[in-house]
Amino acid sequence: MGTRVYLARLAGLPVFDPNGDRVGRVRDAVVRLRTTNRPPQVVGLVAEMALRRRIFLPIGRVTSMDAEAVVLGTGSLNLRRFEKRQNELLVLEDLLDRRVTVVPEHDEGRDHAGTVLDIGMELNRNTEWIITRVAVREHSRLTRRGHVYQAEFDRVRGLIGPTETQGTANLIALLDQMRPADMANALQDLPDARRNEVAAALDDRRLADVLEELPEHDQVEILAGLDRERAADVLERMDPDDAADLLAELPKTEQAVLLDLMEPEEAAPVRQLMNYRPGTAGSVMTSEPVILTPDTTVAEALARIRNPELSPVVAAQVFVARAPAATPTGKYLGMVHFQRLLREPPASIVGGLVDSGIDPLRTETGLLEITQRMATYDLVAMPVVDSTNRLLGAVTVDDVLDHSLPRDWRDRDAHDEGAV
């Protein structure tokens, strides 16, 4: 293990125990402030385990840190949820993106304003990890991206203490490497103001993906922090069923304003979903499954499900219906699983491959019956039709799980109460 480590580079690395078993992933580093003029001491790492629980790993337990992984030595782990103490800071959450001033060596020349990109720690003679270096991007009026350089810790002003000038670019760059669910989990750990600031700085698509993974109260607070036009743009990027669920948490007047600001073709399926009774197939279905007409070729069908923006459960099968192919469709004919598509010649048409032996759901079908039928037939999605057998959408297994689990299942705080 080297004597200097840059902490932002550890973010997302897997953590292994001495047996090679994976413990979790690094999410941050904990810095303890000291009462003297001595630089802060890095006392441990924050690791995220299964079920989104974050625990503290004392730095003394770490035997190796490199570009590939963090490895722990022998000993037991305290599995209590990590909570930051009064004299502690988190490197990524509290220090990254801070605007600081760097004093030139020997007090020669002007001070330089910049933004923190990374924090470097070194092992001292007492085997303590101490903050010694700060990577800074200099603010420049001449270029969009200023010069990057390293400064000694004692030359940096404004790194420690209250600040109203903390940006978001570098934290977002780190978070952007995560899956939406992990990014949503990371945002829950930020103070409310910082969380809302970071969320607002995401592009519309990324923010929509993250909102879908957050508890409802966080969704509402973040959406309320956006101007209404931006909020409507983000709702347009969400899956219609998720957008409908989020809008249902808002006052009726606010719902109407946001729906009116959305593009009519994007708002229409959301309005329809909001009309169904909660807890039914109509209320939880997605109105945008992969729908094909029977004359579509297998090659065309496979091209459709290769779309990287489709979730795995939506791409697992295609639904075949008479034109029009947008919901509500013409007469529903059946479904074709992607494995069947892989086994057929590319020129075959999907109309000859449909599985029509499973009765579709009705909009009023309840969650219990949906769950039982999906389990009976080992399905990850089921079609939903109206009384005239037009396809309206599909209920996917993630829809069922999302609405069957406790209402606060995404809220990590609710599930950490009483944890040992």
N, C-alpha and C positions, 0 to 999 in steps of 0.2 A: 504494500500500500504506500503510495507516494506521500510526501510531506506537505504537498499543497493540493487541495481539491476545490474545484469550483462547484458551488452547491446547486445552481440551476441545472447543471448538466446531469445531476443525479435524479431529477424529476422523472418519474415513470419507470425507472429501472426496477427489475424484479429483485426481491429480497429472498435469500435462501438461508435455511438453517444449516448446521454443520453436516447433516445427513443428505443435503442436496434437495430437501423438500422445499417447495416454494411457500413462503409465509405471506407475501403480498407484494405491493409496489410502493416505492418511495413517492410521497406526495409533497413533502416539505421538510425543512430543517428547523430546529428549535434553537434560538439564540438567547442566552441569558445575559441581561445587562448587569454591569457591576458598578458599585457606588464610587469607585475611584476613577481616575482617567484611563485605566487599563481598557483595552478593546474588549468587546463582548466575547463571550465564550460560547461555542457551539456545544450543546449538551446532549443532543440526540436528533434522531430523525423521526418523522411521522410516516407510518406505513399504513396503507389501506389494505385490509384483509377482506375475506369473503363477507357477503352481506353488508358491504360498504362501511364496516366498522373501522375507525382509525385508531391506532394504538401508538404509544410512545416507545421508541427503541433507543435506550441509552447508548451514547456514542462509544462507551467503553465495551459494549457487546459486539461492536463491528470489528471484524478482523480483516475485511477487504472491501475496497471501493474502487471500481474502475469503470470503464465505458460500457461494460456489459452487465454488471450486476453488483449488488451489495450482499456480502456474506456475513452471517453472524457466527459468534463463537458459542460455546456450550453455555447452558444455563436456562432457566425458565423465563417465560415472557409474561409480563403483566398485561392481561387482555382487557383491562378497563379502558373505556373510551378516552382518548386523549382530550385534555382540556388545557388550554394555554393559561399559564399563571400570570400574576400581575407584572412580574419583572421579566417577562419573556416576550420575544417577538418571533414571528415566523418569517423566514427569509423570502419565500415567494409571495406570500400574502401581504406582508408589511413593508418589505424593503425594495422588491423589484419594481421598476418603473418610477421610483422616487426621483424627483428633480433635486439635484444637489449642486453644490459649488465646490470646485477643487482649487485649493490654494497651491500656487506654483512652488516648487522646491526653492528653499532659501529666500522665500517671499519676493522672488524676482518676477516682475511683470504683473499682468492683471489676473484676477481670479477667472476661472473658466466654469461656465454653467453647463450642465449635462444631465443625462438620464441614466439611472443605474441599470445595467444589463445583467450583471452577475456579481456574486460575492465569493471571494476566495478565502479559504481557511487554511491554516498551517498548524502542524504539530510542534508545540514548544518543548523545552527541556523537561517540563513537568508533566509531559504526556497529555497536555490539554490542547484541544482544538480551538484556536483563536482566530477571529476575523482579522485578516491582515491586508487584504487587497480588495479593491472595488473596481470592477470593469465598468467604464462609463462611455456613453456616446456623447460627444461634445455637441452642443447646440450650435448650428451654423446658419448664418443668414444667406450664405452663398450657395449651399447645396442642401438638398432635401435630407440626406443622411450624412450626419457629421462624422468626424474622425473618432474612431474607437481606440481607447487606450486604458491602461491600468494605472490606478493611483494607490498609494499607501493609505491605509485606513485613517491615519491621523491627519491626512491632508484633506479629507472629505468633510464638508460641512452640510448639515441638513439630513444626514442619513438616519440619525436616531432622533426620536421625539415626534411630536404632533406635526402633521403636514396636511396641507390642502392642495398640494401640487403633485399628487401621485397619479401617473398616467396608467394606461392599460395595455399598451402594445406588446410588451415582452411577456407579461403574464398570459395574455391571449395566445401568443405564439406557443407557449408551453401547454396551455390547456387544449389548444387546437389539435394536439397529437392524441388526445383521448377520444374514446367513444362518447357519444352524446350522454349516455347514462352516467359515465364516470365524470364527465365535465359538469353535469348537473349536480353530482355529489360534491364535487370540489367547490362549486358556487355556494352550496349550503353552508360551507365552513367559513365563508367570508362574512364580515360585518355587513349589515343590510345595505348601507350606502355604497360600500365597495362592490358588493354583489350586483346591485342595480347598475352601477357605472360600467362594470365589466360586461354585463349582459347587454346593455345598450350599445356597446362598442362592437358587438358581433354583427356579422352581416345577417340579412333577413333569414336566409335558409338555415344557417347554423343556429341562430337564436330560436327559430321554430323547432328544430330538432331537440334542442336542450329544454325548451319549455315543456315539450311532451313528456319529459322524464322527471320533471319537478313536482313536488307536492302542490296541491291546488292553491294554497295560500301564498306560496312563493310565485306561482304563475301570475296570480292576480296582482301582487305587488309590483312585479317587474313590468307587466303590461301597463299598469297605472303610471309607471314612471316614464313611459314613452309618450310622445305626442300622438294624437289620435290617428293621423295619417300613417305614421310608422307602425302603430299597433295594428291597423287594418292590413298593411302590407305583410306583417309577420303572420297574422291569422290566415292570410291567403296561402302562405307557404306550409302551413300545418296540414296534416291529414284532416279532412272534413269532420270526422268523428271526434278527434281531439280538439279541434277548434270549437265544435259545438259544446263539448264538455266544459271548456274554459269559459265560453261566453255565458253558459248557464250559471256560473258563479258570480256574474256581474249583475248590477241592477238592470231592470228592464229598459230604462231609458238609455243606459250606456250600451246595452246590447243593440238597440235599434240604431244608434249613431254609428257604431262600428260596422254593423252589417251594411248600412247605407254607403259607407266609405269604401267597402270592398268592391272589387269588380263584380258585376252582376252574375257572371258565370261561375265565379268562385263562391259567392255568397249563397247561391241557390241551393246547392246540396247541404250546406250548413243549416240554412233555414228549415229545410225539410227534416233533417235529423233532429232538430230541436222540437219538432212537433210530435215525435213519438214518445210513448210512455216510458219513463226510466225503467231500466231492468229488463227491457225487451230486445229482441233482435234488431228492431228498427232503430233503437237508440244507441246501440253499440257497434253497428256494422260500419264498414267503410264503404262509401259510395263509389270508390275508384279501384275496384279489382281489375285484373287484366281480362278484358272482354274481347272476344274475337267472333267474327262471323264464320259460318261453317265452311265457306270456300277458302279460308286462310290456309296457307301451306304450313307444314311442320317447320320449315326453315324460317318462315316469317314469325311463327309463334316463339321459336327459340330466341330469335333476335329481340322480341319484345321482353321476354323475361330476363334477358341479359342486362337490361337497364340497371346500372348501379344504384339509381335512386329508389328502386323498389326494395322493400324490406323482404327478408327471406320467406316469411309466411305468405306474403302477397305473390311472390314469384314462384311459389311451389306448385301452382296450378293455374290453368287458364279456364275461363268460363265461356261457353259457346252459346250464342243467341242469334236470332234473326236480327237484321238491321232494324233500327239504328243500334250501333254498338256502344253508345253512351247511355248511362242509366237515366230514366227507365228504358230498357231495351225493347226489342221485339220479343217474340216468344222464346223463353229459355229452353235450351236443348240439353244441356249437361255440362260436365266438366272433364278436363283432361289433365292428369298429373304430369309434371315435368319429366318424371322417369319414363313414362310412356312415350313422350315426345322424343326422348333420347334414343329410344329403341326403334323408331320408325324412319323410313326413308324421308329425306328432306322434302321431296316433292309431294308426299302424301298430304291430303287435306284433313283438317282437324274434325270436320263434320263426320268423318267415318270412324273417329276414335273416341267419341264422347262416352263417358260413363253416365248413363241416365237412370241407374238403378237406385239412387239415393234420393229420397224425397227432399226437396228444398225446404228451408225454413220460411215461416210467415213473419211479417213484421211484429206481430203480437206474441210470438213464441218467447217464453221466459228463459232466463239464464240457466236454471237448473236443467230444463229439458235440452237446451243447446249443449250444455256440458256433457250430459249423458249420451247424446247422439254422437258428438264428436269423439268421445271415448270409445263408444261401441264400434264405430267404423274407422278408428285410427286416423282421423282427419285433422289437418291443421287449419282448414277453412271450410265453410259451408255457405252455399248461395242463399240469398233471401229474395223471395218473389212476392208480387202482389196477387190479388184475387184473379187477375187475368193471366197469370204466369209470366209476367214481365220481370226481368231481373232488375232488382233495385240496388243490390250491393252484396257484400259477403261479410260474414262474421269470422274473424280469425282467432286463433288460439290465444294470441296476446291480448285481443279485446276481451275475451272471456276471463283470462287471468286478471287483467287490470280491474275489471268490475266485480270479480268474485273475492279478491283479497280485501282486507280491511281498508277503509277509506284513506287512512293515513299511512299506507304501507310504504310510500315513497319518502316519507318524512323520517329521516334517520334518528332525529331526537326522540321521537315517540317510541322507537324500538330499542333505544339505548337505556331507557329508564330501567333501573334495577339490574342492568347487566353487570356481570362479574368479570 
